[in-house]
Amino acid sequence: MDFGVQDLQDLIQLLEQHPEWKSLLRASLLGDELLRLPAAVEELAEAQRRTEQRVEELAEAQRRTERAVGLLAQQVGRLSD
């Protein structure tokens, strides 16, 4: 059976008229692994956002530690004078 351009246009029109058919066709063509890809990408993006937040928290902790060490060095310097 040949499937021509007109048949494709008819299929597209039918899919526009029946949106629920799109998801059935998508599932049939793509399979479960590819259908799960958008959710996996969103999970990855959320993990990246959490990592960036944690890095910023660690950087702030590092800045506080450096300030504290600087103060301690000044105090030790004054004690040794």
C-alpha positions as CSV (number, residue, x, y, z in Angstrom):
1,M,0.0,0.0,0.0
2,D,1.4,3.4,-1.0
3,F,1.2,6.3,1.3
4,G,1.3,9.6,-0.5
5,V,1.5,13.3,0.3
6,Q,-2.3,13.6,0.2
7,D,-2.6,10.8,2.6
8,L,-0.1,12.5,4.9
9,Q,-2.1,15.8,4.7
10,D,-5.2,13.8,5.6
11,L,-3.4,12.2,8.5
12,I,-2.2,15.6,9.8
13,Q,-5.7,17.0,9.5
14,L,-7.2,14.1,11.4
15,L,-4.6,14.5,14.1
16,E,-5.5,18.2,14.4
17,Q,-9.2,17.2,14.7
18,H,-8.4,14.5,17.3
19,P,-5.6,15.6,19.6
20,E,-5.9,12.4,21.7
21,W,-4.7,10.5,18.6
22,K,-1.5,12.5,18.6
23,S,-0.4,11.1,21.9
24,L,-1.2,7.6,20.8
25,L,0.7,8.0,17.6
26,R,3.6,9.7,19.4
27,A,3.8,6.7,21.9
28,S,3.7,4.3,19.0
29,L,6.4,6.0,17.1
30,L,8.8,7.1,19.8
31,G,8.5,4.5,22.5
32,D,8.7,4.8,26.3
33,E,12.3,5.8,26.5
34,L,12.0,8.9,24.3
35,L,8.7,9.9,25.8
36,R,10.4,9.9,29.3
37,L,13.1,12.2,28.0
38,P,11.4,15.5,28.7
39,A,10.8,14.5,32.3
40,A,14.4,13.3,32.6
41,V,15.7,16.6,31.2
42,E,13.5,18.6,33.7
43,E,14.9,16.5,36.6
44,L,18.4,17.2,35.4
45,A,17.7,20.9,35.2
46,E,16.3,20.9,38.7
47,A,19.4,19.0,40.0
48,Q,21.6,21.6,38.3
49,R,19.7,24.4,40.0
50,R,20.1,22.7,43.4
51,T,23.8,22.2,42.6
52,E,24.3,25.9,41.7
53,Q,22.5,26.9,44.9
54,R,24.7,24.7,47.0
55,V,27.9,26.0,45.3
56,E,26.8,29.5,46.1
57,E,26.2,28.5,49.7
58,L,29.6,26.9,49.9
59,A,31.3,30.0,48.4
60,E,29.6,32.1,51.0
61,A,30.8,29.8,53.7
62,Q,34.3,30.0,52.2
63,R,34.2,33.8,52.4
64,R,33.2,33.7,56.0
65,T,35.9,31.2,56.8
66,E,38.5,33.4,55.1
67,R,37.3,36.4,57.0
68,A,37.5,34.5,60.3
69,V,41.0,33.2,59.5
70,G,42.1,36.8,58.7
71,L,40.8,38.0,62.0
72,L,42.6,35.2,63.8
73,A,45.8,36.0,62.0
74,Q,45.6,39.6,63.1
75,Q,45.0,38.6,66.7
76,V,47.9,36.2,66.6
77,G,50.0,38.9,65.1
78,R,49.1,41.3,67.9
79,L,49.8,38.7,70.6
80,S,53.2,37.9,69.2
81,D,54.2,41.6,69.1
